[in-house]
Amino acid sequence: MKSLSSVFIWTEAFNCVEILPPFIASFTKHHNLPIHVFTTAEEVALVPKNPFVTASTLDGNFATSILLCSQKSSIRGYRKGHLGTARVWSNIIRTRHEEVLIHLDADTVFLGECIQPLLKAIQNGADLAGTRRPYFHRTYRKSGRDGAALDKHPDAINTDIIAFRRRSIPDKFSPFLTRLIRGKRPLRFPVVDFFDPVVFKMLRSRRVIEYVDSPEDGSQSKPNQNSSIYRNRISFAAVGSGLNFMKNPQVKTSPGYREYALSSYSIYSKYLLDKDIPFPALINEELEKRLRDLDKSSWTLREKD
């Protein structure tokens, strides 16, 4: 990779553009890099204006192809969990021509520089880089046949901050790409989450993975929460989904995920958007402490006396 012109960084905020201000403000505070935000045509104008940010819809950025999903089909996919996100990723992988693609979750707050560790890993020969998603050391689905099968997998990569070489994605023009990205279970083995089937196809094709939080810990280990890539972010989960569920209560999902997403959006809204919503906030003492210590002008944590 010779220059940053060969890198494409994106996030998506469909039906949840209101969560973007902290993400954009903190990202641009710590990075001088362009980032693309994909959202609905109705929400493009609501994306915070910033010289490093390009806001657009799918229909305005992708060529027509039988394999590509339109803006309407992607939005329909958000009524079925992560199908909409998977369709967006499929379009990006199939149509962008940059060497390296980097995805960031829109409910992330940046406290420092986070992109260079990913780029360094790719420059040093990795095809895929991000933080470790543990399989053997996970704390759920440990029993039965599926539990035994999951234990055998190498660790995958979390998709809240992930970089990969576009050319290293197997079967990028397969009609099953969206299904694999979505994390639907392959016929031969169970998986844990979004994009994991693609990661495992890459590894079977002898692609190189780097867990930037714990690069020396092998293929099965625990995430290193003390690594710089963790310390330099405040990470949430399902905030956008929570806002989407508030706006569109008819969206189909499990009761447990709905409750978690709404509670996650509640704590995010309270501390980062200065707005209380009529739903109990997520109980997470460590997260809440970091949010109380957050300086939203410098996007750093206040030093302790």
C-alpha positions as CSV (number, residue, x, y, z in Angstrom):
1,M,0.0,0.0,0.0
2,K,1.6,3.2,-1.1
3,S,-0.8,5.9,0.0
4,L,-4.0,6.6,1.9
5,S,-5.8,7.0,-1.4
6,S,-6.0,3.2,-1.5
7,V,-8.0,3.2,1.7
8,F,-11.8,3.5,2.0
9,I,-13.2,4.1,5.5
10,W,-17.0,3.9,6.1
11,T,-19.8,3.7,8.6
12,E,-23.5,3.3,8.1
13,A,-26.4,5.0,9.9
14,F,-29.7,4.0,8.4
15,N,-32.7,5.2,10.4
16,C,-30.3,6.4,13.2
17,V,-28.4,9.4,11.9
18,E,-29.0,11.2,15.3
19,I,-26.3,9.1,16.9
20,L,-23.6,10.4,14.6
21,P,-22.4,13.8,16.2
22,P,-20.2,12.2,18.9
23,F,-18.8,9.7,16.4
24,I,-17.9,12.3,13.8
25,A,-16.6,14.9,16.3
26,S,-14.4,12.4,18.1
27,F,-13.1,10.7,14.9
28,T,-12.1,13.9,13.2
29,K,-10.5,15.2,16.4
30,H,-8.0,12.3,16.4
31,H,-7.8,11.5,12.7
32,N,-7.2,13.5,9.5
33,L,-8.7,10.9,7.3
34,P,-11.8,11.0,5.0
35,I,-14.7,8.9,6.1
36,H,-17.9,8.0,4.2
37,V,-21.3,7.8,5.9
38,F,-24.1,5.8,4.2
39,T,-27.6,6.6,5.2
40,T,-31.1,7.1,3.7
41,A,-31.9,9.8,1.2
42,E,-34.1,11.5,3.9
43,E,-31.2,11.6,6.4
44,V,-28.2,12.7,4.2
45,A,-28.8,16.3,5.0
46,L,-28.8,15.6,8.8
47,V,-25.3,14.1,8.8
48,P,-23.1,16.7,10.7
49,K,-21.1,18.8,8.2
50,N,-17.4,18.2,8.3
51,P,-14.7,18.6,5.6
52,F,-13.5,15.0,6.2
53,V,-17.0,13.4,6.0
54,T,-18.9,12.4,2.8
55,A,-22.6,11.5,3.4
56,S,-24.4,9.6,0.7
57,T,-26.9,6.9,-0.2
58,L,-26.3,3.6,-1.8
59,D,-28.1,4.5,-5.0
60,G,-25.8,7.5,-5.5
61,N,-22.6,5.5,-5.2
62,F,-23.0,2.1,-6.7
63,A,-23.4,0.8,-10.3
64,T,-26.4,-1.2,-11.2
65,S,-25.8,-5.0,-11.1
66,I,-28.0,-8.0,-10.5
67,L,-25.8,-8.8,-7.4
68,L,-26.2,-5.3,-5.9
69,C,-28.9,-4.2,-3.5
70,S,-30.7,-1.0,-4.0
71,Q,-31.3,1.7,-1.4
72,K,-34.8,0.4,-0.9
73,S,-33.8,-3.2,-0.5
74,S,-31.1,-2.3,2.0
75,I,-33.6,-0.3,4.1
76,R,-36.1,-3.2,4.0
77,G,-33.2,-5.3,5.3
78,Y,-33.1,-3.3,8.4
79,R,-36.5,-4.6,9.3
80,K,-34.9,-8.0,9.6
81,G,-32.0,-7.4,12.0
82,H,-28.6,-7.1,10.3
83,L,-29.7,-8.0,6.8
84,G,-29.6,-4.3,5.8
85,T,-26.0,-3.9,7.1
86,A,-24.9,-7.0,5.3
87,R,-26.4,-5.7,2.0
88,V,-24.5,-2.4,2.5
89,W,-21.2,-4.3,3.1
90,S,-21.8,-6.5,0.0
91,N,-22.2,-3.5,-2.2
92,I,-19.1,-1.8,-0.8
93,I,-16.9,-5.0,-1.2
94,R,-18.2,-5.5,-4.8
95,T,-17.9,-2.0,-6.1
96,R,-15.1,-0.1,-4.3
97,H,-11.7,-0.3,-5.9
98,E,-9.5,0.8,-3.0
99,E,-7.0,-1.8,-1.8
100,V,-8.0,-1.6,1.9
101,L,-11.5,-1.3,3.3
102,I,-12.0,-0.1,6.9
103,H,-15.4,-0.3,8.7
104,L,-16.2,1.6,11.9
105,D,-19.3,1.4,14.0
106,A,-21.2,4.6,14.2
107,D,-21.7,4.3,18.0
108,T,-18.0,4.6,18.7
109,V,-16.4,7.4,20.6
110,F,-12.7,7.9,19.8
111,L,-10.3,9.0,22.6
112,G,-7.1,8.7,20.4
113,E,-5.7,7.5,17.1
114,C,-7.1,4.1,16.2
115,I,-6.6,3.6,12.4
116,Q,-2.8,3.5,12.2
117,P,-2.6,0.1,14.0
118,L,-4.9,-1.4,11.4
119,L,-3.0,0.1,8.5
120,K,0.3,-1.0,10.0
121,A,-0.9,-4.6,10.2
122,I,-2.1,-4.5,6.6
123,Q,1.2,-3.0,5.5
124,N,3.1,-5.7,7.3
125,G,1.3,-8.4,5.4
126,A,-2.1,-9.0,7.1
127,D,-5.1,-9.5,5.0
128,L,-7.5,-8.8,7.9
129,A,-6.9,-6.8,11.1
130,G,-9.0,-5.8,14.1
131,T,-9.7,-6.7,17.7
132,R,-10.1,-10.3,18.7
133,R,-13.5,-11.9,18.8
134,P,-12.9,-15.0,21.0
135,Y,-14.3,-18.4,20.2
136,F,-12.7,-20.9,22.6
137,H,-12.7,-18.2,25.4
138,R,-16.2,-17.0,24.8
139,T,-18.6,-17.0,27.7
140,Y,-21.8,-18.2,25.9
141,R,-23.0,-21.2,23.9
142,K,-20.5,-23.5,25.6
143,S,-22.6,-26.7,25.8
144,G,-23.7,-29.3,23.4
145,R,-22.5,-30.1,19.9
146,D,-22.5,-26.5,18.8
147,G,-20.4,-25.5,21.8
148,A,-17.8,-28.2,21.0
149,A,-17.7,-27.1,17.3
150,L,-17.3,-23.5,18.2
151,D,-14.4,-24.3,20.5
152,K,-12.4,-25.6,17.6
153,H,-12.6,-22.4,15.6
154,P,-9.8,-19.8,15.7
155,D,-10.8,-16.4,16.9
156,A,-12.6,-14.1,14.5
157,I,-12.4,-10.3,14.3
158,N,-14.9,-7.8,15.8
159,T,-16.5,-5.6,13.1
160,D,-16.8,-2.4,15.1
161,I,-13.3,-1.6,13.9
162,I,-12.0,-3.8,11.2
163,A,-9.7,-3.5,8.1
164,F,-9.3,-5.9,5.3
165,R,-7.8,-6.2,1.8
166,R,-10.6,-6.2,-0.7
167,R,-8.8,-8.7,-3.0
168,S,-8.6,-11.1,-0.1
169,I,-12.4,-11.5,0.3
170,P,-13.2,-15.0,-1.2
171,D,-16.1,-15.2,-3.7
172,K,-16.9,-11.5,-3.5
173,F,-19.2,-11.9,-6.5
174,S,-21.0,-14.9,-5.2
175,P,-24.8,-14.5,-4.7
176,F,-24.2,-15.9,-1.1
177,L,-21.9,-13.1,-0.1
178,T,-24.6,-11.1,1.8
179,R,-25.6,-14.3,3.6
180,L,-22.0,-14.9,4.7
181,I,-21.5,-11.4,5.8
182,R,-24.7,-11.4,7.8
183,G,-23.3,-14.3,9.8
184,K,-25.9,-16.9,8.8
185,R,-24.7,-20.4,9.7
186,P,-22.8,-22.2,7.0
187,L,-23.9,-25.8,6.4
188,R,-20.7,-27.3,7.9
189,F,-20.2,-25.5,11.2
190,P,-21.8,-22.9,13.6
191,V,-20.6,-19.3,13.9
192,V,-20.9,-16.6,16.5
193,D,-21.6,-13.3,14.8
194,F,-21.7,-11.0,11.8
195,F,-18.9,-11.5,9.1
196,D,-17.5,-14.6,10.9
197,P,-18.2,-16.9,7.9
198,V,-16.2,-14.6,5.7
199,V,-13.3,-14.5,8.2
200,F,-13.2,-18.3,8.3
201,K,-13.3,-18.6,4.5
202,M,-10.4,-16.2,4.4
203,L,-8.4,-18.3,6.9
204,R,-9.1,-21.5,4.9
205,S,-7.7,-19.7,1.9
206,R,-4.5,-19.1,3.9
207,R,-5.1,-15.4,4.4
208,V,-3.3,-13.7,7.2
209,I,-5.2,-12.3,10.2
210,E,-3.8,-10.0,12.9
211,Y,-5.5,-9.4,16.2
212,V,-4.1,-5.9,16.8
213,D,-5.1,-5.9,20.5
214,S,-3.2,-9.1,21.2
215,P,-0.9,-10.0,18.2
216,E,1.4,-12.3,20.1
217,D,-1.3,-14.4,21.7
218,G,-2.0,-16.9,18.9
219,S,-5.2,-18.0,17.3
220,Q,-7.2,-18.6,20.5
221,S,-6.9,-16.2,23.4
222,K,-8.8,-13.5,25.2
223,P,-9.0,-9.9,24.0
224,N,-6.5,-7.5,25.6
225,Q,-8.7,-4.7,27.0
226,N,-5.6,-2.8,28.1
227,S,-4.3,-2.5,24.5
228,S,-4.2,1.0,23.0
229,I,-6.9,0.2,20.5
230,Y,-9.3,-0.5,23.3
231,R,-8.1,2.4,25.6
232,N,-8.5,4.8,22.7
233,R,-12.2,4.2,22.2
234,I,-15.4,4.0,24.2
235,S,-17.3,1.2,22.5
236,F,-21.0,0.5,22.6
237,A,-23.1,-2.1,21.0
238,A,-26.5,-1.9,19.3
239,V,-27.0,1.8,19.9
240,G,-28.2,2.4,16.3
241,S,-30.5,-0.7,16.6
242,G,-32.0,0.7,19.8
243,L,-32.9,4.0,18.1
244,N,-34.2,2.2,15.1
245,F,-36.4,0.1,17.5
246,M,-37.8,3.2,19.1
247,K,-38.7,4.7,15.7
248,N,-39.9,1.5,14.2
249,P,-41.2,-0.8,17.0
250,Q,-42.5,-3.3,14.4
251,V,-39.0,-4.3,13.4
252,K,-38.6,-8.1,14.0
253,T,-35.9,-9.2,16.5
254,S,-35.6,-11.2,19.7
255,P,-37.0,-9.7,22.9
256,G,-33.6,-10.0,24.6
257,Y,-31.8,-8.1,21.8
258,R,-34.5,-5.5,21.6
259,E,-34.2,-4.8,25.4
260,Y,-30.4,-4.7,25.2
261,A,-30.4,-2.4,22.2
262,L,-32.9,0.0,23.9
263,S,-30.9,0.1,27.1
264,S,-27.7,0.7,25.2
265,Y,-29.2,3.6,23.3
266,S,-30.5,4.9,26.6
267,I,-27.1,5.2,28.2
268,Y,-25.6,6.6,24.9
269,S,-28.3,9.2,24.6
270,K,-28.0,10.3,28.3
271,Y,-24.3,10.9,28.3
272,L,-23.5,11.8,24.6
273,L,-26.6,13.3,23.3
274,D,-27.7,14.9,26.6
275,K,-31.2,13.5,26.2
276,D,-33.0,11.0,28.5
277,I,-35.3,8.5,26.8
278,P,-38.1,6.6,28.6
279,F,-36.2,3.3,28.9
280,P,-33.8,2.1,31.6
281,A,-30.1,2.7,30.8
282,L,-27.7,-0.1,30.4
283,I,-26.1,-1.1,33.7
284,N,-22.3,-1.0,33.1
285,E,-20.3,0.7,35.9
286,E,-17.0,0.8,33.9
287,L,-18.7,2.2,30.8
288,E,-20.6,4.8,32.9
289,K,-17.5,5.9,34.7
290,R,-15.7,6.5,31.4
291,L,-18.6,8.5,30.1
292,R,-18.7,10.6,33.3
293,D,-15.0,11.3,32.8
294,L,-15.3,12.2,29.1
295,D,-14.4,15.7,28.0
296,K,-16.5,16.3,24.9
297,S,-14.4,19.3,23.8
298,S,-11.1,17.4,23.6
299,W,-12.6,14.0,23.3
300,T,-10.3,12.6,25.9
301,L,-10.8,11.3,29.5
302,R,-10.3,13.9,32.2
303,E,-7.1,13.2,34.2
304,K,-7.6,12.2,37.8
305,D,-6.3,14.5,40.5
